Amino acid sequence: MFDKKKQPSVELAGEAAHASAVAQLRASFEAIPAGATVRLAKKTSNLFRPREKAKVGLDVSGLTGVISIDADARTADVQGMCTYENLVDATLEHGLMPLVVPQLRTITLGGAVTGLGIESTSFKNGLPHESVLEMDILTGTGEILTCSREQNVDLFRLFPNSYGSLGYAVRLKIELEPVPPYVELREQRFHSVEEASRVLADVSVSHTHEGETVDGLDGVVFSEDEAYLVFARFTDEEGPTSDYTR
């Protein structure tokens, strides 16, 4: 939940800073020895398994921001290593949000697209890559290709779920959608998994439940006779608020 009036001002990266960061990335690519494993030289990971630290890697330190936002067109140009936390901070200033926002705040937009992210709005908005309009991708040859539904179409279609095997997203242009200040949550218990599954399927098609619009949908199953669905509705109506991260 958020209050538009209380959102901090977010400084956008801008085109000049992005161009400089891309040049830095290319220089780090050229410095990688022949035959060496190519990895991102970053400090954090959302992988739930150990991995060796790369001795050399792609310098993506300058690719962590939002380049620009077109509030009228409801689009954003975003650097590949921008976390959803930073992306959402920037878009909320315009009363907008990405069509899908993963639960883990440090997931990057590039990572969610190349690894198929999913979250509570996916039942109506699909996966993160489905709201991507255009991408700049650093390929294994060191070339950066712009791809979209009209340009370098094969790369555009194959990049989602490629896990870095086809390259790294340097810039992504994505769709945004309007979002009001509050999210109202309703929780409902079901006494059988079958009943919960039936309602889940129905809401996924109708985007409504018991006469109310459903903008977000989540759930959990504890046993054969205890399952819960959580229905989210975006609203301008004020009410008791909480912060689940606490």
Backbone as JSON, one array per atom type, in Angstrom:
{
  "sequence": "MFDKKKQPSVELAGEAAHASAVAQLRASFEAIPAGATVRLAKKTSNLFRPREKAKVGLDVSGLTGVISIDADARTADVQGMCTYENLVDATLEHGLMPLVVPQLRTITLGGAVTGLGIESTSFKNGLPHESVLEMDILTGTGEILTCSREQNVDLFRLFPNSYGSLGYAVRLKIELEPVPPYVELREQRFHSVEEASRVLADVSVSHTHEGETVDGLDGVVFSEDEAYLVFARFTDEEGPTSDYTR",
  "N": [[0.84, -1.18, 0.0], [0.41, 2.27, -0.62], [0.97, 5.81, -0.42], [0.54, 8.27, -2.64], [1.31, 10.92, -2.22], [3.31, 10.76, -0.36], [5.47, 9.55, -1.46], [8.98, 9.29, -2.01], [11.1, 11.47, -3.94], [12.37, 10.21, -6.92], [15.41, 9.91, -8.56], [15.97, 9.82, -11.96], [17.94, 7.84, -14.22], [18.64, 8.68, -16.85], [19.48, 9.34, -20.33], [22.18, 9.94, -21.02], [23.75, 8.98, -18.86], [23.07, 6.33, -19.05], [24.17, 5.61, -21.55], [26.88, 5.89, -20.93], [27.14, 3.87, -19.01], [26.66, 1.63, -20.57], [28.89, 1.7, -22.26], [30.85, 1.19, -20.36], [30.13, -1.38, -19.64], [30.62, -2.75, -22.05], [33.4, -2.45, -22.21], [34.21, -3.99, -20.05], [33.42, -6.47, -20.96], [35.14, -6.87, -23.13], [37.47, -7.2, -21.72], [37.41, -9.69, -20.59], [39.02, -12.78, -20.41], [39.71, -14.98, -23.18], [37.72, -17.86, -23.47], [36.98, -17.88, -20.82], [34.44, -18.1, -18.26], [31.51, -16.24, -18.67], [30.02, -13.98, -16.62], [27.75, -12.01, -14.66], [29.13, -9.35, -12.89], [28.19, -8.94, -9.99], [26.99, -8.19, -6.65], [24.85, -9.36, -5.31], [22.35, -12.01, -5.25], [19.4, -13.76, -6.22], [19.23, -16.43, -6.3], [18.5, -19.53, -4.86], [20.63, -21.18, -4.02], [24.05, -22.17, -3.54], [26.78, -20.52, -5.21], [29.79, -20.2, -7.07], [31.95, -17.39, -6.75], [32.46, -15.15, -9.38], [35.59, -14.53, -10.86], [36.16, -12.72, -12.82], [34.02, -10.54, -14.64], [31.0, -9.18, -16.16], [30.7, -5.75, -16.01], [28.16, -4.38, -14.51], [27.47, -2.32, -12.93], [26.58, 0.24, -13.46], [24.08, 0.0, -14.44], [21.62, 0.08, -13.05], [19.32, 1.56, -12.77], [16.3, 3.52, -13.53], [15.76, 4.67, -16.71], [14.02, 6.45, -18.09], [10.6, 7.68, -17.9], [7.53, 7.57, -19.51], [4.76, 8.97, -18.84], [2.36, 9.51, -20.11], [2.23, 7.73, -22.27], [2.38, 5.51, -20.78], [4.72, 3.92, -20.31], [8.02, 2.69, -19.57], [11.53, 3.13, -19.77], [14.0, 1.02, -18.83], [16.93, 0.08, -17.06], [18.76, -2.99, -17.26], [19.64, -4.15, -14.81], [18.14, -2.99, -12.88], [16.43, -3.06, -9.85], [13.21, -4.32, -8.83], [12.28, -2.95, -6.65], [13.44, -0.38, -6.86], [12.44, 0.31, -9.35], [9.64, 0.36, -8.97], [9.44, 2.39, -7.06], [10.02, 4.57, -8.66], [8.0, 4.53, -10.65], [5.63, 4.78, -9.19], [5.5, 7.43, -8.49], [4.23, 8.54, -10.58], [1.76, 7.48, -10.4], [1.66, 4.94, -11.44], [2.41, 1.48, -12.2], [4.52, -1.42, -12.81], [3.23, -4.1, -14.86], [3.48, -6.58, -13.69], [4.75, -7.36, -10.54], [7.26, -8.86, -8.87], [7.5, -10.7, -5.74], [9.9, -10.7, -4.27], [11.91, -8.09, -3.55], [14.44, -7.42, -4.52], [14.79, -8.63, -6.94], [15.73, -8.26, -10.29], [14.66, -6.41, -13.19], [15.63, -7.33, -15.67], [16.41, -9.89, -14.89], [13.96, -11.03, -14.13], [12.69, -11.18, -16.56], [14.39, -12.77, -18.21], [14.29, -15.03, -16.69], [11.66, -15.76, -16.3], [9.67, -14.46, -14.32], [6.99, -14.31, -11.89], [3.87, -13.32, -10.38], [1.27, -12.01, -8.17], [-0.43, -10.59, -9.9], [-0.28, -11.9, -12.25], [-2.23, -13.64, -13.16], [-3.92, -12.16, -14.68], [-2.33, -10.41, -16.1], [-0.25, -11.81, -17.17], [3.18, -12.95, -17.57], [6.28, -11.25, -16.61], [7.78, -10.78, -19.01], [5.86, -10.5, -20.95], [4.93, -7.95, -20.97], [6.92, -6.49, -22.03], [8.12, -4.26, -24.41], [10.31, -3.69, -25.95], [13.8, -4.49, -26.21], [17.29, -4.06, -25.45], [19.95, -6.1, -26.04], [22.92, -7.53, -24.9], [24.94, -9.56, -26.7], [26.68, -12.73, -27.17], [28.78, -12.09, -28.84], [29.55, -9.6, -28.18], [28.13, -7.65, -29.3], [25.45, -5.3, -29.21], [22.12, -5.77, -29.54], [19.05, -4.43, -30.59], [15.83, -5.5, -29.96], [12.46, -6.45, -30.74], [8.9, -6.86, -31.21], [8.92, -6.42, -33.88], [11.52, -6.16, -34.72], [14.54, -7.98, -34.98], [13.17, -10.35, -34.26], [13.22, -13.1, -33.57], [15.16, -13.29, -31.53], [13.93, -11.66, -29.65], [11.67, -13.18, -29.0], [12.76, -15.56, -28.05], [14.35, -14.9, -25.9], [13.09, -14.66, -23.25], [13.1, -16.86, -20.45], [15.59, -17.87, -21.08], [17.72, -17.65, -19.41], [20.15, -16.16, -19.49], [21.64, -17.42, -21.45], [21.49, -16.51, -24.03], [22.34, -13.97, -23.93], [22.56, -10.74, -22.22], [20.16, -8.55, -20.85], [20.31, -5.2, -21.45], [18.81, -2.88, -21.63], [15.34, -2.34, -21.16], [12.17, -1.74, -22.45], [9.1, -1.2, -21.06], [5.59, -1.87, -20.53], [3.3, 0.02, -18.48], [0.81, 0.28, -15.87], [-2.05, 2.09, -14.57], [-2.34, 2.75, -11.06], [-4.13, 2.96, -8.05], [-4.0, 4.56, -4.72], [-4.32, 2.59, -2.68], [-4.45, -0.88, -1.59], [-6.83, -3.25, -1.19], [-7.3, -6.1, 0.75], [-8.75, -9.32, 0.78], [-9.36, -12.25, 2.5], [-10.08, -15.67, 2.15], [-11.2, -18.74, 3.43], [-11.08, -22.13, 2.37], [-12.56, -25.34, 2.47], [-11.76, -27.5, 1.05], [-9.38, -28.58, -1.35], [-10.25, -28.86, -3.92], [-12.47, -27.15, -4.09], [-11.24, -24.66, -3.68], [-9.59, -24.62, -5.93], [-11.47, -24.55, -7.96], [-12.64, -22.0, -7.59], [-10.37, -20.47, -7.96], [-9.82, -20.95, -10.66], [-12.11, -19.84, -11.81], [-11.95, -17.11, -11.06], [-9.65, -16.43, -12.39], [-10.49, -16.24, -14.96], [-12.76, -14.53, -14.93], [-11.95, -12.34, -13.41], [-13.16, -11.37, -11.19], [-14.77, -11.69, -7.96], [-17.37, -12.76, -6.0], [-18.83, -10.47, -6.69], [-16.95, -8.44, -6.54], [-14.19, -6.66, -7.97], [-11.15, -8.26, -8.87], [-7.83, -7.62, -8.58], [-5.42, -8.63, -7.84], [-4.16, -11.87, -7.04], [-3.68, -14.53, -4.86], [-2.59, -17.43, -2.99], [-2.66, -20.23, -0.64], [-2.06, -23.59, 0.39], [-2.66, -25.62, 3.11], [-3.48, -28.12, 3.95], [-5.49, -31.0, 3.01], [-8.01, -30.17, 3.67], [-7.82, -27.49, 4.26], [-7.39, -24.56, 2.83], [-6.43, -21.38, 1.48], [-7.41, -18.43, -0.23], [-6.33, -15.29, -1.37], [-7.63, -12.22, -2.15], [-7.01, -9.35, -3.97], [-7.8, -5.91, -4.29], [-7.44, -2.99, -6.09], [-7.76, 0.33, -4.96], [-9.18, 3.6, -4.31], [-10.25, 4.1, -1.92], [-9.95, 4.95, 1.45], [-8.61, 3.25, 4.33], [-7.84, 0.96, 7.08], [-4.36, 0.45, 7.2], [-1.41, -1.53, 6.51], [1.95, -2.87, 6.66], [3.28, -5.45, 5.17], [5.9, -6.23, 5.06], [7.03, -5.81, 7.47]],
  "CA": [[0.0, 0.0, 0.0], [1.23, 3.46, -0.67], [0.32, 7.1, -0.53], [1.27, 8.98, -3.69], [1.86, 12.18, -1.7], [4.43, 10.51, 0.53], [6.55, 8.88, -2.17], [10.17, 10.11, -2.17], [11.45, 11.77, -5.32], [13.36, 9.27, -7.45], [16.21, 10.49, -9.64], [16.1, 8.92, -13.09], [19.31, 7.72, -14.71], [18.82, 9.52, -18.02], [20.1, 8.72, -21.5], [23.64, 10.1, -21.02], [24.31, 8.04, -17.88], [22.87, 4.97, -19.59], [25.17, 5.4, -22.59], [28.16, 5.7, -20.25], [27.11, 2.56, -18.37], [26.78, 0.64, -21.64], [30.3, 1.72, -22.66], [31.57, 0.51, -19.27], [29.8, -2.8, -19.78], [31.34, -3.28, -23.22], [34.82, -2.5, -21.88], [34.41, -5.15, -19.17], [33.27, -7.65, -21.81], [36.37, -7.02, -23.9], [38.56, -7.55, -20.81], [37.27, -11.08, -20.15], [39.92, -13.65, -21.2], [39.08, -15.95, -24.07], [37.43, -19.15, -22.85], [36.52, -17.71, -19.44], [32.99, -18.04, -18.06], [31.0, -14.88, -18.64], [29.0, -13.79, -15.6], [27.55, -10.64, -14.19], [29.91, -9.02, -11.7], [27.28, -8.29, -9.05], [27.18, -8.65, -5.28], [23.69, -10.05, -4.77], [21.7, -12.99, -6.1], [18.17, -14.33, -5.69], [19.28, -17.88, -6.46], [18.48, -20.21, -3.57], [21.66, -22.22, -4.03], [25.37, -21.54, -3.54], [27.48, -20.44, -6.49], [31.12, -19.64, -6.95], [32.08, -16.01, -7.16], [33.19, -14.99, -10.62], [36.78, -13.72, -10.7], [35.96, -11.64, -13.77], [32.62, -10.54, -15.07], [30.48, -8.01, -16.83], [30.49, -4.65, -15.08], [26.79, -3.87, -14.67], [27.25, -1.42, -11.8], [25.91, 1.46, -13.88], [22.82, -0.36, -15.11], [20.71, -0.26, -11.96], [18.28, 2.57, -12.59], [15.25, 3.76, -14.53], [16.26, 5.68, -17.64], [12.98, 7.46, -18.3], [9.21, 7.24, -17.8], [6.57, 8.31, -20.31], [3.51, 8.75, -18.11], [1.24, 9.57, -21.05], [2.21, 6.46, -23.02], [2.42, 4.44, -19.77], [5.87, 3.07, -20.57], [9.27, 3.05, -18.9], [12.79, 2.57, -20.23], [14.61, 0.57, -17.57], [18.18, -0.65, -17.2], [18.56, -4.41, -16.98], [19.93, -4.53, -13.43], [17.29, -2.21, -11.97], [15.57, -3.9, -9.03], [11.81, -3.92, -8.82], [12.12, -1.97, -5.58], [13.76, 0.94, -7.42], [11.54, 0.56, -10.47], [8.32, 0.72, -8.45], [9.57, 3.71, -6.44], [9.99, 5.58, -9.73], [6.72, 4.55, -11.37], [4.54, 5.2, -8.31], [5.42, 8.89, -8.51], [3.31, 8.89, -11.67], [0.54, 6.71, -10.22], [1.76, 3.8, -12.35], [3.2, 0.34, -11.73], [4.71, -2.48, -13.8], [2.07, -4.99, -14.9], [3.75, -7.67, -12.75], [5.8, -7.0, -9.59], [7.61, -10.02, -8.05], [7.46, -10.5, -4.29], [11.25, -10.39, -3.79], [12.13, -6.71, -4.03], [15.74, -7.24, -5.17], [14.78, -9.21, -8.28], [15.91, -7.25, -11.32], [13.75, -6.53, -14.32], [16.26, -8.22, -16.63], [16.36, -11.24, -14.35], [12.58, -11.53, -14.18], [12.34, -11.47, -17.96], [15.15, -13.91, -18.71], [14.02, -16.21, -15.87], [10.21, -15.95, -16.17], [9.09, -14.12, -13.03], [5.53, -14.45, -11.78], [3.36, -12.8, -9.11], [-0.17, -12.07, -7.95], [-1.21, -10.02, -11.01], [0.0, -12.67, -13.46], [-3.43, -14.32, -13.63], [-4.56, -11.32, -15.69], [-1.34, -9.65, -16.87], [0.78, -12.68, -17.7], [4.5, -12.92, -16.95], [6.94, -9.97, -16.88], [8.24, -10.57, -20.39], [4.74, -10.22, -21.84], [4.71, -6.49, -21.01], [8.11, -5.87, -22.61], [7.9, -3.78, -25.78], [11.58, -3.61, -26.67], [14.97, -4.77, -25.38], [18.66, -4.04, -25.96], [20.57, -7.29, -25.47], [24.33, -7.78, -25.16], [25.07, -10.94, -27.14], [27.97, -13.36, -26.92], [29.81, -11.5, -29.69], [29.83, -8.26, -27.7], [27.25, -6.73, -30.0], [24.18, -5.02, -28.55], [21.04, -5.8, -30.51], [17.72, -4.01, -30.18], [14.84, -6.45, -30.47], [11.06, -6.17, -30.4], [8.0, -7.69, -32.0], [9.14, -6.12, -35.29], [12.95, -6.11, -35.01], [15.22, -9.13, -34.37], [12.01, -10.98, -33.62], [13.57, -14.4, -32.99], [15.83, -13.03, -30.25], [12.91, -11.11, -28.75], [10.78, -14.25, -28.57], [13.5, -16.63, -27.39], [15.08, -14.41, -24.73], [12.47, -15.09, -21.98], [13.41, -18.22, -20.01], [16.88, -18.3, -21.62], [18.65, -17.63, -18.27], [21.46, -15.61, -19.83], [22.35, -18.19, -22.47], [21.45, -15.77, -25.29], [22.87, -12.64, -23.69], [22.07, -10.02, -21.06], [19.33, -7.39, -21.18], [20.92, -3.94, -21.04], [17.69, -1.94, -21.5], [14.04, -2.9, -21.47], [11.05, -0.81, -22.47], [7.97, -2.0, -20.59], [4.29, -1.24, -20.31], [2.9, 0.3, -17.11], [-0.63, 0.45, -15.72], [-2.42, 2.97, -13.46], [-2.62, 2.09, -9.79], [-4.55, 3.92, -7.02], [-3.14, 4.57, -3.54], [-4.49, 1.52, -1.7], [-4.77, -2.25, -1.98], [-7.7, -3.9, -0.21], [-7.11, -7.54, 0.73], [-9.78, -10.18, 1.38], [-8.88, -13.63, 2.65], [-11.19, -16.62, 2.26], [-10.8, -20.13, 3.66], [-11.81, -23.2, 1.68], [-12.41, -26.6, 3.2], [-11.25, -28.54, 0.17], [-8.51, -28.07, -2.41], [-11.06, -28.83, -5.13], [-13.27, -25.93, -4.08], [-10.33, -23.54, -3.89], [-9.13, -24.69, -7.31], [-12.58, -24.12, -8.81], [-12.74, -20.55, -7.47], [-9.16, -19.94, -8.57], [-10.01, -21.01, -12.11], [-13.17, -18.9, -12.18], [-11.44, -15.74, -10.92], [-8.63, -16.22, -13.42], [-11.19, -15.9, -16.19], [-13.7, -13.41, -14.76], [-11.28, -11.24, -12.7], [-14.07, -10.92, -10.13], [-15.17, -12.71, -6.98], [-18.48, -12.31, -5.16], [-19.23, -9.12, -7.07], [-15.85, -7.48, -6.38], [-13.08, -6.79, -8.91], [-9.93, -8.85, -8.32], [-6.65, -7.13, -9.28], [-4.3, -9.49, -7.46], [-4.67, -13.16, -6.57], [-2.66, -15.39, -4.29], [-3.2, -18.47, -2.17], [-1.8, -21.21, 0.02], [-2.74, -24.81, 0.81], [-2.03, -26.21, 4.29], [-3.84, -29.54, 4.02], [-6.58, -31.35, 2.09], [-9.25, -29.48, 4.04], [-7.55, -26.11, 4.66], [-6.72, -23.76, 1.81], [-6.83, -19.98, 1.52], [-7.15, -17.55, -1.36], [-6.29, -13.87, -1.0], [-8.09, -11.41, -3.27], [-6.59, -7.95, -3.84], [-8.53, -4.94, -5.12], [-6.86, -1.66, -6.06], [-8.85, 1.24, -4.62], [-8.91, 4.94, -3.77], [-10.92, 4.18, -0.63], [-9.05, 4.86, 2.6], [-8.96, 2.25, 5.34], [-6.68, 0.54, 7.88], [-3.24, 0.01, 6.36], [-0.33, -2.26, 7.16], [3.1, -3.12, 5.81], [3.56, -6.86, 5.44], [7.34, -6.48, 5.16], [7.42, -5.75, 8.88]],
  "C": [[0.88, 1.24, 0.0], [0.36, 4.7, -0.75], [1.14, 7.91, -1.52], [1.95, 10.23, -3.15], [3.12, 11.97, -0.87], [5.59, 9.82, -0.17], [7.76, 9.8, -2.31], [10.45, 10.36, -3.65], [12.57, 10.85, -5.77], [14.09, 9.92, -8.61], [16.38, 9.46, -10.76], [17.52, 8.95, -13.63], [19.57, 8.64, -15.9], [19.61, 8.83, -19.12], [21.63, 8.8, -21.46], [24.31, 9.11, -20.06], [24.17, 6.61, -18.38], [23.92, 4.67, -20.65], [26.55, 5.15, -21.99], [28.25, 4.32, -19.61], [27.26, 1.45, -19.4], [28.23, 0.56, -22.13], [31.16, 0.99, -21.63], [31.34, -0.99, -19.33], [30.59, -3.43, -20.93], [32.84, -3.41, -22.93], [35.11, -3.71, -20.99], [34.27, -6.46, -19.95], [34.56, -7.93, -22.57], [37.53, -7.48, -23.02], [38.49, -8.99, -20.33], [38.16, -11.97, -21.02], [39.14, -14.63, -22.06], [38.89, -17.28, -23.35], [36.94, -19.06, -21.42], [34.99, -17.67, -19.39], [32.55, -16.59, -17.94], [29.85, -14.8, -17.65], [28.84, -12.31, -15.3], [28.38, -10.43, -12.94], [29.02, -8.23, -10.75], [27.39, -8.95, -7.69], [26.04, -9.52, -4.77], [23.13, -11.05, -5.78], [20.43, -13.46, -5.42], [18.1, -15.83, -5.92], [19.34, -18.54, -5.09], [19.41, -21.43, -3.6], [23.01, -21.52, -4.07], [25.95, -21.51, -4.94], [28.82, -19.8, -6.26], [31.12, -18.2, -7.42], [32.93, -15.92, -8.44], [34.4, -14.08, -10.39], [36.75, -12.52, -11.65], [34.51, -11.68, -14.22], [32.25, -9.24, -15.74], [30.18, -6.93, -15.79], [29.11, -4.02, -15.36], [26.45, -2.86, -13.59], [26.51, -0.14, -12.18], [24.55, 1.24, -14.5], [21.72, -0.71, -14.12], [19.52, 0.69, -11.81], [17.2, 2.56, -13.66], [15.73, 4.9, -15.42], [15.26, 6.81, -17.8], [11.61, 6.84, -18.15], [8.35, 8.15, -18.66], [5.2, 8.04, -19.7], [2.31, 8.74, -19.04], [1.1, 8.26, -21.82], [2.17, 5.26, -22.09], [3.51, 3.42, -20.09], [7.06, 3.57, -19.76], [10.44, 2.39, -19.61], [13.61, 2.28, -18.98], [15.9, -0.17, -17.86], [18.01, -2.07, -16.67], [18.76, -4.83, -15.54], [19.14, -3.71, -12.42], [16.41, -3.17, -11.18], [14.14, -3.41, -9.1], [11.54, -2.89, -7.73], [12.36, -0.55, -6.12], [12.81, 1.3, -8.56], [10.18, 1.04, -9.97], [8.36, 2.09, -7.76], [9.44, 4.81, -7.49], [8.62, 5.67, -10.39], [5.57, 5.04, -10.5], [4.42, 6.72, -8.23], [4.47, 9.39, -9.58], [1.98, 8.14, -11.55], [0.49, 5.49, -11.11], [2.58, 2.69, -11.7], [3.45, -0.62, -12.89], [3.52, -3.45, -13.76], [2.23, -6.18, -13.95], [4.91, -7.24, -11.86], [6.09, -8.22, -8.71], [7.66, -9.69, -6.57], [8.83, -10.12, -3.73], [11.69, -9.07, -4.4], [13.45, -6.53, -4.76], [15.85, -7.99, -6.49], [14.91, -8.07, -9.28], [14.93, -7.47, -12.47], [14.33, -7.48, -15.37], [16.21, -9.66, -16.19], [14.98, -11.85, -14.42], [12.17, -11.91, -15.59], [13.09, -12.69, -18.48], [14.88, -15.18, -17.91], [12.55, -16.46, -15.62], [9.71, -15.71, -14.74], [7.57, -14.26, -13.06], [5.1, -13.85, -10.44], [1.85, -12.67, -9.17], [-1.02, -11.43, -9.04], [-1.05, -10.84, -12.29], [-1.23, -13.39, -14.0], [-4.17, -13.5, -14.68], [-3.56, -10.59, -16.59], [-0.23, -10.51, -17.45], [2.08, -12.6, -16.92], [5.22, -11.63, -17.33], [7.33, -9.74, -18.33], [7.11, -10.21, -21.34], [4.38, -8.73, -21.88], [5.93, -5.75, -21.51], [7.84, -5.5, -24.07], [9.17, -3.83, -26.62], [12.72, -3.9, -25.71], [16.26, -4.52, -26.15], [19.39, -5.18, -25.27], [22.04, -7.37, -25.89], [24.49, -9.25, -25.49], [26.48, -11.46, -26.87], [29.1, -12.84, -27.79], [30.22, -10.11, -29.22], [28.98, -7.21, -28.37], [25.98, -6.51, -29.19], [23.11, -4.88, -29.61], [19.74, -5.3, -29.88], [16.71, -4.96, -30.79], [13.45, -6.1, -29.95], [10.19, -7.13, -31.2], [8.17, -7.47, -33.49], [10.61, -6.21, -35.69], [13.68, -7.22, -34.27], [14.21, -9.97, -33.57], [12.37, -12.3, -32.94], [14.23, -14.24, -31.63], [14.82, -12.53, -29.22], [12.04, -12.23, -28.17], [11.49, -15.33, -27.75], [14.18, -16.19, -26.1], [14.42, -14.79, -23.4], [12.74, -16.57, -21.7], [14.73, -18.75, -20.57], [17.98, -18.28, -20.56], [20.06, -17.18, -18.66], [22.19, -16.33, -20.94], [22.39, -17.47, -23.81], [22.01, -14.36, -25.15], [22.25, -12.01, -22.45], [21.29, -8.78, -21.49], [19.97, -6.14, -20.59], [19.84, -2.89, -20.77], [16.41, -2.63, -21.9], [13.0, -1.79, -21.44], [9.8, -1.61, -22.14], [6.7, -1.17, -20.5], [4.06, -1.02, -18.82], [1.38, 0.39, -17.06], [-0.93, 1.36, -14.53], [-2.69, 2.16, -12.19], [-3.01, 3.15, -8.76], [-3.73, 3.75, -5.74], [-3.22, 3.35, -2.63], [-4.76, 0.17, -2.35], [-5.6, -2.87, -0.86], [-7.56, -5.41, -0.36], [-8.28, -8.24, 1.41], [-9.25, -11.61, 1.38], [-10.06, -14.56, 2.85], [-10.66, -18.04, 2.44], [-11.7, -21.07, 2.86], [-11.52, -24.51, 2.38], [-12.06, -27.78, 2.31], [-10.41, -27.88, -0.92], [-9.3, -27.94, -3.71], [-11.88, -27.55, -5.22], [-12.4, -24.7, -4.32], [-9.86, -23.47, -5.34], [-10.22, -24.21, -8.27], [-12.73, -22.6, -8.79], [-11.54, -19.88, -8.14], [-9.3, -19.89, -10.09], [-11.04, -19.99, -12.57], [-12.68, -17.46, -12.13], [-10.41, -15.43, -12.0], [-9.25, -15.84, -14.76], [-12.02, -14.63, -16.04], [-13.07, -12.17, -14.15], [-12.2, -10.6, -11.66], [-14.33, -12.06, -9.17], [-16.22, -12.11, -6.06], [-18.82, -10.84, -5.4], [-18.15, -8.06, -6.96], [-14.78, -7.74, -7.44], [-11.87, -7.39, -8.2], [-8.75, -8.39, -9.18], [-5.41, -7.95, -8.97], [-4.85, -10.75, -6.82], [-3.52, -14.02, -6.08], [-3.33, -16.44, -3.43], [-2.18, -19.41, -1.56], [-2.65, -22.4, 0.45], [-1.97, -25.41, 1.99], [-2.31, -27.7, 4.41], [-5.0, -29.78, 3.06], [-7.85, -30.58, 2.41], [-9.0, -28.06, 4.56], [-6.71, -25.4, 3.6], [-7.26, -22.34, 1.86], [-6.51, -19.31, 0.19], [-7.2, -16.12, -0.85], [-6.61, -13.06, -2.25], [-7.7, -9.96, -3.02], [-7.4, -7.07, -4.79], [-7.85, -3.58, -4.97], [-7.98, -0.64, -5.86], [-8.33, 2.6, -4.17], [-9.49, 5.1, -2.37], [-9.93, 4.02, 0.51], [-9.55, 3.83, 3.59], [-7.72, 1.91, 6.15], [-5.58, 0.02, 6.97], [-2.2, -0.72, 7.18], [0.8, -2.45, 6.15], [3.57, -4.54, 6.1], [5.06, -7.14, 5.57], [7.82, -6.38, 6.6], [6.95, -6.96, 9.69]]
}
